[in-house]
Amino acid sequence: MSGNKEESEVEVKSVFTGAGCNRVVNNVSWGASDLVSFGAQNAVAIFCPKTAQILTTLPGHKASVNSTHWIPSTKFAFKAKQLDRHYLLSGDTNGTIILWELTLADRKWRQVLQMPQSHKKGVTCITGIMVSETDAIFASTSSDGSVSVWELVLPSTAGGECKLSCLETLFVGSKPMVALSLAELPGNSGHMVLAMGGLDNKIHLYCGERTGKFLHACDLKAHTDWIRSLDFSLPICNDEANSILLVSSSQDKGIRIWKMTLRGSLTNNQGTYRKEEISLASYIEGPVFVAGSSSYQISLESLLIGHEDWVYSVEWQPPSTTSVEGTTYHQPQSILSASMDKTMMIWQPERTTGIWMNVVTVGELSHSALGFYGGHWSPDGNAILAHGYGGAFHLWKNVGVDVDHWQPQKVPSGHFAAVTDIAWARSGEYMVTVSHDQTTRIFAPWKNNVSLTDEEYWHEIARPQIHGHDINCVVIIQGGGNHRFVGGADEKVARVFEAPLSFLKTLNLATCQKSSFPENLQFDVQILGANMSALGLSQKPIYVNTVLETPERNGNDGLDTLESIPDAVPVVFTEPPIEDQLAYHTLWPESHKLYGHGNELFSLSCDHEGKLVASSCKAQSAMAAEIWLWQVGSWKAVGRLQSHSLTVTQMEFSRDDSMLLAVSRDRQFSVFTIKRTGTDEISHQLLARQEAHKRIIWSCSWNPFGHQFATGSRDKTVKIWAVEQESSVKQLMTLPQFNSSVTALSWIGVDRQRNHGLLAVGMENGLIELWGLTINKTAAANLAVRLDTSLCHVSSVNRLSWRYPEKSEECRRVQLASCGADHCVRVFDVIPK
């Protein structure tokens, strides 16, 4: 922090982070710390399944993160009870792997080290095992055809350093490996086995000692398509400590269980041998391999058929305790599989025959999803987590007492592509975000489930639009009446949406009846929700009185094909909705289309009275760069403002609605005066146009207390301007040059008497700064706070927006929302000191 005026120094706290999961296999890991890690564009995000909140994002990668792995993972949670520090590995599409350390006591993160560059292309899988409390072995594979094995010695005391050494690098040829699993060989201390599978449909086994040098042992040939996932069990099962099981899954839709037994152990126990021979699960003998002084027999234990599409992940249930004291553990005979057929299954052997059966199936009914990329157990085995094509998580918890009963749970959610715009509701009770993932989402603090700690948690409470084009801009209509917003996508029409009754009632519950559109005004709203049309882009209303006619749906047609889209069932939610509900039942009906622009919509703005909406589109000519003015209500075009020759990148009405400011790619800004001459008529005049910067102007913002405004540009500068009485604009000052292009600005008033406010500045490198501005006869500026990198975005900030405090609130605490190209939406508490 810097700045010599006490008032302009501020404290910033993160309130909410929303982000979707990168849509790749092996991206998610559930750790023994009971936290889940995942890649969100170039950041590693950490979320807590208990609160369904993203706790932090870790900046450091320069490319998309596509593999994360906890040390210790859930598999070694039983060994991690004493650990006060946990570690996380993350790999990206450049081949970089970073090691992070989490101190459990204060939940503080630090970047420990970046691996020496061993992979030339993207990392596709990382797997690791704990050999002892301070020793871990992990392996990484990349699409460059190499597999590296590393030893990581963890510090035994606080503040100690981690020691990293590369044990082996294996080159597997032109068909890279995409799945890895490591294990210690039973009955043979010091020897490890590394299983790898990939594009050649074979499972390759390598054996080596802890000191390095892994030798090829044998290949297992059975799958008929790419191997997608491998996982070893732990040899801590009471009756068979001489064998371990390997489970493999493939794009051939099958799952196979392989058994590796220390040779000679079967003959020592004739009873077991005979029992196995008689049962249907009799062995299909496979190869024998030697490791050190021991040899191991591999056999195919079982083939599991049940999924109807590629099986992307398989994972053994983590060891659980059998004794009351919790000192002895065993490996449960239970496997979780996740598939592109939109289901996850739990497989267990039947008690009498030993045949592996599917005992639990859970799935996603969303028509827009293409299935699951991975499934994971919680450390205690009572919850399972999947991540899917829509960047979304799905969590089920076993809430049954005597019998299994898996219930869906809340999870964090967010966009899975660049978030392009953000808008606060007129009373600030929620915010709307739009993205290139073709969805519009509403996030809000859910107040009616506030815990004893009185923390309010934010959740996605609706998904008003699911579209067929990337969405570029959104604006909420100010003024009274029902909630409405206008959205603009990569199409020539802007679309107007109006809140349905189901959303209004849900919002009342979420805000504890503090909504700006209370129930006594809602009886006019005759629309309950909206339906998606299968091929069209419009969302059709469902009227209140037609809901009763909805035909009963039988249980079998739950898993819909892409061609048939089920009817939405708009309901009032008493707790935050989960992904299945958001994907179907929270759409808003489209009430109008605004035709006029010749190219794709780029930016929107609404005046503070809620009477006018301004829109602009992508433009290469003065004709296309016109700004259109639309009258709210009648939705007629009431003005076309000509000034620019290239795309108008942002527009904003002054606080008194007398002027409209526009900035453009042509490096100029324009200020128009707007006058209402009659009920339907608008007169407008270009007051000033000026070339303001040397590069594209990306953003602009008015001072709420006057006719001063700020412009921010790719030339890394922010300039402050004032509209003079004699209808001209003069420059007041230029802020010191920033380190990166300025892509977003937002100005909020703090003290009207002193004409003092805060200007939020967002940059292309993802960082955010707050500047104190005082405008009297001269302008004075000082840096109030530079947000910590862990709070900021890791890619370009696309929009900043202040949530205005309600009239009753003093401006002692305001909130700032930001969105960026890193798929993240963030909300900060800003407290002037």
Secondary structure, 3 states (H helix, E strand, C coil): CCCCCHHHCEEEEEEEEECCCCCCCCCCEEECCCCEEEEECCEEEEEECCCCEEEEEECCCCCCEEEEEEECEHHHHHHCCCCCEEEEEEEECCCCEEEEEEECCCCEEEEEEECCCCCCCCEEEEEEEEEECCEEEEEEEECCCEEEEEEEECCCCCCCCCEEEEEEEEECCCCCEEEEEEEECCCCCCEEEEEEEECCCEEEEEEEECCEEEEEEEEEECCCCCEEEEEECCCCCCCCCCEEEEEEEECCCEEEEEEEEECCHHHHCHHHHHHHHHCCCCCEEEEEEEECCEEEEEEEEEEEECCCCCEEEEEECCCEECCCCCCCEECCCCEEEEECCCEEEEEEECCCCCCEEEEEEEECCCCCCCCEEEEEECCCCCEEEEEECCCCEEEEEECCCCCCCEEEECCCCCCCCCEEEEEECCCCCCEEEEECCCEEEEEEEEHHHCCCCCCCEEEEEEEEEECCCCEEEEEECCCCCCCEEEEEECCCCEEEEECCHHHHHHHHHHCCCCCCCCHHHHHHCCEEEEEECCCCCCEEEEEHHHHHHCCCCCHHHHCCCCCCCCCCCCCCCCCCCCHHHHHHHCCCCEEEEECCCCCCEEEEEECCCCCEEEEEECCCCCCCCCEEEEECCCCCEEEEECCCCCCEEEEEECCCCCEEEEEECCCEEEEEEEEECCCCCEEEEEEEEEECCCCCEEEEEECCCCCEEEEEECCCCEEEEEECCCCCEEEEEECCCCCCCEEEEEEEEEECCCCEEEEEEEECCCCEEEEEEEECCCEEEEEEEECCCCCCCCCCEEEEEEECCCCCCCCCCEEEEEEECCCCEEEEEEEEC
